[in-house]
């Protein structure tokens, strides 16, 4: 077996297309998971169990089922009920929903880590409940959970190849298609392997920089 640089150069246009799709899925999925996770957390702190119980059941069910099963269900079963979305939209929603059940626990831990005195001070100042959350509690909680959220971003990146099973041509999908057409597997798979390492490393550096900035 010899390394073929011509195969690498031929694969690069496909790699760029796959990289763009991977980054789209990662960014949009991360934003969705962070937003939904915060929503789940706030709903779980609702005073009535008629809100907490359904949210707990839904999030527990999503967290306890594999992402791959959820992808197949959303892409192949929902159309039978009249709900049809593009493959990329379905993949982004599946990743965001799945990981929101994990980020929910991260937010919960961050909120519980806020000192009780902060709640008491907001009450003493007669701050409205909404302002207490947006000005006092959430800014302190989010600073505490940035490292954990960053770990889930990297986990989502490593799960994006699963989107290939619902016909999304992200990096691995492009490499698999190219390999089947050219019967050359080593070069495209090596390229995307290096790409995953580099993207994960750069993401970790950015998250560390953000963490240091928030600490200051």
N, C-alpha and C positions, 0 to 999 in steps of 0.2 A: 504494500500500500504506500502510495506517495501522496504528498500534499499538493493539491492543484490550486494555484493562485488564480487561474482563470475561472475556476468554479466560484471562488470567493467574489471576484469582480462581477461575475454574472449574477450572483445572488444578492448583491448589495441593493439594487433597486427594490427587490422584493423585501429585503430586510428593512429598508426605510419605511415601506408601506406598513409592514407588521409592527415596527417600533411605534409609529404614529398611533395605530389602533391600541397597542398595549398601553401607551401613555394616556390616551383618552379614557380607556377603561379604568386605569389606576386613579387618575385625578377625579373623574366624575364619581367613581365608586367610593373613593375616600371621602369626598364631600358629602355624599349621600349617607354613608355610614356614620360620620361624625354628627350630622344633623339629626338623623333618626335616633341615634344613640342618646343624644341629649333629650329628645322628645320622650323616648321611652323612660328615661330616668326621671324626668319631671312628672310624667303621668304616674309612675310608681310611687311618688310622694304625695299623690292626691289624697285628700282626707277620706274619701269614700272607697270602700272595697269594690264597688260596682265598676270602678275605673281600674283599680289596681289588679283585680283578679283576671279580667280578659287580657290586659297587657302582659301580665305574668305568664299566662297560658300561651299566648302567641309567641312571645320572645323565647320561652323555654322550648317550644316546639321547633322553632327555627334554629336555635342553637344546638339542638340534639339531633338534627338531621343533616346528612352530608350536603355540602355545597353542590356536588355533582348531581345528586338527586333533585335538588331544587332547580338546577339549570334545566334538566330534562323536563321537569314538571311545568315550569314556566314557558318553555319554548314549544313543547309538543302537546301538552294537555290543555293549557289555557285557550289556544286557538279553537279547540273543540267546543268551548263555551262562548265563542265569539270575541275573545280578547286576543288580538294579534298585534305583535310589535316586532320591530326589526331585531335581528340577532344581537347586534351590539347593544341596543337599548335593553333587551332582556338580560344580557350578561352584566351590564352595569347595575341594573336593578337587583339582580340576584346577589352580586358581590356586596353591594351596599347594604341590602337587607340582612344578609348573613352576618356580616361583620358588625352591623349596628347592635346586635345582641351582645357582642363582646365589648364594644366601646361603651355600651350602657353601664356595664359593671365598672369600667374605668372611671366614668363620670361619677358613679355612685360613691366610689372610694374617695375620689377627690373632694366631693361635697361633704362627706362625713369627716374628712380631715380638716375642714375649716374649723377653727376654734369656736367653741360655744359663745365666747365673749363677743364675737363678731355679730352673731344673731342677736344677742342681748343689746349690743350697742345700736343696731338698726332699729330694734323695737323701742329703745329709749328715745331715739331721735324721731320716732313716729313716722318712719319711712314707709311708704306704700309697699305692699308685698312684691309687686313687679319691680320696683326700684331696688328693693333689697336684693333680689336675685341678680339683676343686671349690673348693679354698681358695686355691691359688696361681696356676694357669695361666689357667683360664677367666675369673675376675674381671678379670684384667689384659687378656686378649684381647678381652673383650666391650666394655670401655671404649674400646678402639681402633677397634672396627668399628661403633659406633653410628651415625656419620654415613652410612656406606655402607648400612647396613640401612635407615636412614630414607629414603634415595633409592629403595629398592625398595618401600617402603610406598607412596610416591607413584606409582611405576610401576604397582603393583597396582591402585591407585585408578583410574588411567587405562585399565586393561585390563578393569575390571568391565563396561563396556558390551558386551563380547564375550559375556557370559552371556545376552544377549538371544537369541542364535541357538539356545539350548536352552530357550527359553520362560520364562526368568527375567525377571520384570518389575522390573528395577532402574530407575534414573532414565531412561536412554535408552529402555528398553522402554515405560515409562509414557508418555513424551513421544511416541513413535512411535504408540502405540495411540490416544492422545488426538488427535493430528494427523490420523490416518486417519478418525476418527469425526467430527471437526469441520471438517476441511479447513483447519485453521489451524496452520501449521508454525512461523512465526517466533517466536511467544510461548513455547510450551513448550520449543523448542530453545534459545532465549536464556536461559530460566530455568535449565535444567540446565547450560548453559555457564558461567553465573555461579556456580552451585553448585559445579562442579568446581574453578573457580579459587579460591573461598573455602575449600573444604575442603582443597585442596592447600596453600594459604598457611597456614592454621591448623595443619596437620600439620607443616609446616616450622618454624613458630615453636615448637611443642611439642618437636620433636626438637632444636632448637638449645638450648632451655632444659635438656633432659635431658643434652645433651652438656656444657654448662657445669657442670652439677651433678656429673657423673661426673668431670670434670677436677679439680674442687675436692676 
